[in-house]
Amino acid sequence: MFKLLFQLATSLCCERNWSTYFQIHNIKRNKLTNKRAKDLVYIYSNLRLLLHSSNDY
């Protein structure tokens, strides 16, 4: 229970998601709806996780 108190709080995951979101929803693709952009970020993030966890990476 005390281990939770020692866990560091970072914003790295949030910053990574924002960076991915801004890459997807840029000037060229600004007509994307918020839901569509959110779905693309979700897919991209999960695909990156799968690639990192596989042996092919």
N, C-alpha and C positions, 0 to 999 in steps of 0.2 A: 504494500500500500504506500510506503514511503518512497518507493522508486518513482512514482508519478511526480513527486515534488521536484525531483532532480532532472526531469526531462526538459531539455532546452526547447524554447519556443522560437522557431524561425519562420520567416516569411518566404523561404526559398521556393516551396511548392506553389504558393500563390503567385509569386513573381514569374515562375516558369509558365503557369497557366495564362497569366496576362500577356506574356511575351508571345505565346502560341496564339492567343486570341487576336493580338494585333497583327500577327503575320497573316492570319486567315482573313480578318476583317480590315483590309487596308483600303487605300484610295481606289484601287482598281475594282475591288469587290465590295464597295460600300452599300450596294443594293441588297446584300444578304439580310434576311430578317435575323433578329436576335436569337430566335430558336434554332435556326439553321446554323448560325455561327457557333452557338453553344454545342450543337450536335457534332459539328466538325471538329471542334476542340476536344470533345470527349473521345471521338474516334481516334484522332491523332495521338492523344495522350495514351490511350490504351494500346494502340499499335506500337508505340515507342516502348512501353513497358513489356509487351510480348517479345519484341525484338531483343531487348536487353536481357531478358530471362532465358532466351533460347541459346543454344550452342552455336548458332550460325552468326551471332553478332561478333 
